[in-house]
């Protein structure tokens, strides 16, 4: 389904339907994506490899391979790669809409 390059890394869409979307997300060492929330989708992240810091509703936690986190609709969230290798995680989105325009950025290193 293609790869989408972002300033922090890239992602691949593995599956997409009217009820869910599944991505593999790759975050470069030292990079992080925006502190954000969504109005139409929840997310489940499963960390495949690498070391990351996740900020979830203001609480920071370190995660690595085998860890997972659930993000409800409206929750503030961010992942930052704190290691020396690419962080790889699988994201399963559920909800009513999965467009990239359902991202409300609260803070963004890349001025988007």
BAFI-3210 file (N, C-alpha, C; in Angstrom, 3 decimals, decimal comma, padded with zeros to 6 digits):
// residues 112
n [1|2|3|4|5|6|7|8|9|10|11|12|13|14|15|16|17|18|19|20|21|22|23|24|25|26|27|28|29|30|31|32|33|34|35|36|37|38|39|40|41|42|43|44|45|46|47|48|49|50|51|52|53|54|55|56|57|58|59|60|61|62|63|64|65|66|67|68|69|70|71|72|73|74|75|76|77|78|79|80|81|82|83|84|85|86|87|88|89|90|91|92|93|94|95|96|97|98|99|100|101|102|103|104|105|106|107|108|109|110|111|112]
n.u [000,817|002,162|004,696|005,070|006,860|008,099|009,207|010,365|010,809|009,369|006,326|004,464|001,479|-000,308|-002,807|-006,177|-009,435|-012,976|-013,293|-010,871|-007,274|-003,982|-000,618|002,949|005,376|008,268|010,690|013,245|016,533|016,814|014,699|011,277|007,705|004,950|003,355|000,222|-003,331|-006,330|-009,584|-011,256|-010,278|-008,913|-005,822|-003,611|-000,465|002,233|005,389|008,041|010,844|013,752|014,248|012,126|010,607|007,487|005,002|002,065|-000,858|000,532|002,104|005,194|006,779|009,172|009,642|010,087|010,973|008,276|006,602|003,441|000,927|-002,143|-004,122|-006,646|-009,435|-008,983|-006,934|-003,810|-000,687|002,640|005,575|009,003|012,167|014,652|016,941|019,758|019,101|016,683|013,336|010,773|007,384|004,095|001,039|-002,312|-005,232|-008,483|-011,859|-013,872|-012,872|-009,901|-008,131|-005,188|-005,617|-006,881|-005,307|-004,485|-002,137|-000,361|002,149|005,019|008,004|008,649|007,305|004,689]
n.v [-001,204|001,080|003,486|006,126|008,970|010,842|013,695|012,579|009,933|007,079|005,444|002,440|001,372|-001,402|-002,619|-001,651|-000,533|000,192|000,064|-000,149|000,535|-000,498|000,022|-000,139|001,537|003,532|005,067|007,346|007,331|009,569|011,115|012,349|012,209|014,559|015,921|014,925|014,488|012,632|012,878|010,969|008,394|005,595|004,198|001,394|000,509|-001,612|-002,372|-003,304|-003,233|-001,501|001,405|003,538|006,624|007,192|009,623|010,001|011,497|013,379|011,786|010,201|007,312|004,710|002,469|-000,711|-003,464|-005,700|-004,374|-002,662|-000,163|001,484|003,914|006,050|007,592|011,040|011,155|012,615|012,126|010,915|009,612|009,092|008,381|007,130|005,733|004,189|002,862|002,375|002,817|000,520|000,022|-001,439|-000,116|-000,182|001,110|002,021|003,016|005,663|007,148|007,544|009,304|011,300|013,919|013,947|014,711|016,501|018,685|019,450|020,151|020,475|019,467|020,053|022,186|021,888]
n.w [000,000|000,119|001,115|003,419|003,816|006,527|008,549|010,843|010,289|008,769|007,546|006,845|005,370|006,266|006,287|005,571|006,184|006,486|009,193|010,495|010,562|009,857|010,575|010,042|011,773|011,615|013,476|013,460|015,071|017,818|016,963|017,104|016,995|016,610|019,562|020,076|019,314|018,524|017,113|016,068|016,160|017,950|019,163|019,164|020,147|019,421|020,358|018,371|017,988|019,321|021,493|023,246|024,341|025,532|025,672|027,303|027,757|029,349|030,998|031,181|029,864|029,513|026,848|025,215|023,022|022,720|024,458|024,908|024,249|024,881|023,361|023,827|022,069|021,750|023,638|024,563|022,980|022,232|020,657|021,185|019,899|021,827|021,633|019,878|017,603|014,978|015,976|015,790|015,390|015,535|014,650|015,436|014,382|015,413|014,921|013,557|011,460|009,559|008,394|007,675|008,322|010,721|012,884|015,589|016,338|019,189|019,992|017,984|016,537|013,956|012,926|011,798]
ca.u [000,000|003,031|005,435|004,883|008,026|007,843|010,488|010,862|010,996|008,362|005,415|003,845|000,122|-000,399|-004,209|-007,057|-010,846|-013,837|-013,317|-009,538|-006,088|-002,800|000,626|004,243|005,946|009,714|011,095|014,700|017,182|016,787|013,524|009,991|006,627|004,287|002,462|-001,000|-004,509|-007,251|-010,999|-012,060|-009,671|-008,076|-004,655|-002,886|000,913|003,039|006,779|008,734|012,269|014,224|013,924|011,380|009,889|006,119|004,291|000,638|-001,593|001,457|002,902|006,253|007,234|010,098|009,142|010,977|010,392|007,284|005,687|002,338|000,207|-003,441|-004,390|-008,071|-009,804|-008,814|-005,736|-002,581|000,343|003,840|006,648|010,325|013,217|015,716|018,052|020,663|018,571|015,328|012,213|009,759|006,191|002,879|-000,074|-003,645|-006,203|-009,901|-012,696|-014,795|-012,185|-008,476|-007,357|-004,082|-006,073|-007,408|-004,192|-004,410|-000,786|-000,243|003,549|005,621|009,395|008,830|006,463|003,569]
ca.v [000,000|002,231|004,055|007,568|009,522|011,967|014,237|011,732|008,558|006,742|004,363|001,654|000,915|-002,842|-002,969|-000,498|-000,789|001,216|-000,104|-000,145|000,723|-001,054|000,577|-000,316|002,875|003,527|006,373|007,450|007,660|010,977|011,809|012,116|012,868|015,626|015,632|015,031|013,706|012,358|012,954|009,914|007,072|005,110|003,495|000,413|000,411|-002,743|-002,067|-004,454|-003,110|-000,179|001,965|004,779|007,277|007,533|010,569|009,684|012,387|014,027|010,804|009,637|005,972|004,116|001,212|-001,437|-004,608|-006,482|-003,505|-002,092|000,930|001,801|005,342|006,252|008,785|012,266|011,132|013,224|011,100|011,129|008,641|009,615|007,375|007,523|004,807|004,343|002,140|002,759|002,219|-000,044|-000,426|-001,666|000,692|-000,596|002,180|001,679|004,203|005,968|007,877|007,276|010,232|011,999|015,233|013,799|014,898|017,825|018,784|020,351|020,577|019,787|019,879|020,326|023,343|021,557]
ca.w [000,000|-000,017|002,232|003,555|004,509|007,419|009,049|011,930|009,814|007,754|007,899|005,776|005,679|006,041|006,047|005,711|005,892|007,084|010,644|011,091|009,736|010,507|010,030|010,688|011,882|011,834|014,002|013,429|016,346|018,195|016,414|017,740|016,264|017,351|020,681|019,287|019,668|017,419|017,486|015,446|016,219|019,041|018,633|019,974|019,666|019,872|020,035|017,787|018,295|019,689|022,798|023,036|025,431|025,149|026,523|027,166|028,665|030,259|031,733|030,345|030,197|028,563|026,311|024,313|022,313|023,450|025,201|024,140|024,896|024,288|023,325|023,549|021,311|022,514|024,488|024,056|022,891|021,417|020,820|020,882|019,865|022,750|021,455|018,733|016,448|014,598|016,706|014,905|016,110|014,768|015,150|014,996|014,604|015,324|015,048|012,462|010,390|009,708|007,574|008,325|008,784|012,081|013,808|016,200|016,890|020,327|019,942|016,843|016,264|012,527|012,597|010,909]
c.u [000,853|003,639|005,215|006,023|007,614|009,186|011,144|011,181|010,013|007,414|004,907|002,455|000,031|-001,814|-005,057|-008,473|-011,674|-013,836|-011,946|-008,462|-004,906|-001,562|001,824|004,919|007,415|010,134|012,618|015,274|017,180|015,568|012,275|008,914|005,884|003,492|001,077|-002,154|-005,391|-008,686|-011,818|-011,456|-008,911|-006,913|-004,126|-001,505|001,566|004,470|007,469|010,223|012,617|013,771|013,266|010,864|008,526|005,592|002,805|-000,121|-000,682|002,339|003,915|006,593|008,161|009,571|010,186|010,242|009,467|006,310|004,571|001,653|-001,094|-003,719|-005,852|-008,284|-009,675|-007,599|-004,580|-001,479|001,479|004,788|007,948|011,330|014,377|016,943|018,887|020,207|017,150|014,307|011,195|008,575|005,019|001,767|-001,367|-004,608|-007,611|-010,705|-013,554|-014,128|-010,685|-007,591|-006,274|-004,483|-006,781|-006,238|-004,243|-003,061|-000,748|001,156|004,219|007,015|009,587|007,902|005,356|002,277]
c.v [001,256|002,720|005,560|008,112|010,754|012,503|013,356|010,301|008,254|005,668|003,684|001,246|-000,560|-003,280|-001,740|-000,902|000,328|001,147|-000,060|000,173|000,185|-000,511|-000,036|001,043|002,763|004,931|006,386|007,768|009,175|011,746|011,487|012,732|013,824|015,076|015,932|014,275|013,567|012,392|011,755|008,524|006,846|004,351|002,508|000,288|-000,823|-002,494|-003,343|-004,417|-001,666|000,229|003,328|005,324|007,655|008,538|010,363|010,484|012,961|013,096|010,183|008,228|005,465|002,749|000,600|-002,616|-005,419|-005,656|-003,004|-001,012|001,163|003,283|005,532|007,496|009,994|012,300|011,849|012,173|011,506|009,960|009,292|008,473|007,854|006,627|005,128|003,586|002,608|002,066|001,765|-000,443|-000,572|-000,884|000,152|000,515|001,618|002,947|004,398|006,662|007,785|008,200|010,931|013,401|015,156|013,790|016,342|017,899|019,851|020,955|019,789|020,347|020,378|021,428|023,035|022,054]
c.w [000,000|001,277|002,235|004,407|005,299|007,926|010,113|011,495|008,703|008,294|006,654|006,236|005,297|005,694|006,300|005,336|006,513|008,610|011,299|010,053|010,536|009,795|010,745|010,623|012,294|012,261|014,124|014,805|016,597|017,724|017,236|016,864|017,173|018,533|020,138|019,917|018,433|017,935|017,011|015,542|017,520|018,407|019,662|019,347|020,261|019,408|019,573|018,131|018,620|021,079|022,587|024,355|024,869|026,163|026,248|028,221|029,750|031,066|030,784|030,818|029,110|028,148|025,387|023,704|023,217|024,263|024,298|024,961|024,135|024,448|022,914|022,687|022,232|023,425|023,793|024,061|021,961|021,669|020,376|020,919|020,745|022,627|020,226|017,502|016,171|015,493|015,667|015,769|015,145|015,457|014,564|015,382|014,491|015,531|013,820|011,278|010,632|008,876|008,370|008,793|010,138|013,075|014,297|016,906|017,984|020,346|018,829|016,557|014,837|012,016|011,602|011,514]
res [x|x|x|x|x|x|x|x|x|x|x|x|x|x|x|x|x|x|x|x|x|x|x|x|x|x|x|x|x|x|x|x|x|x|x|x|x|x|x|x|x|x|x|x|x|x|x|x|x|x|x|x|x|x|x|x|x|x|x|x|x|x|x|x|x|x|x|x|x|x|x|x|x|x|x|x|x|x|x|x|x|x|x|x|x|x|x|x|x|x|x|x|x|x|x|x|x|x|x|x|x|x|x|x|x|x|x|x|x|x|x|x]
***
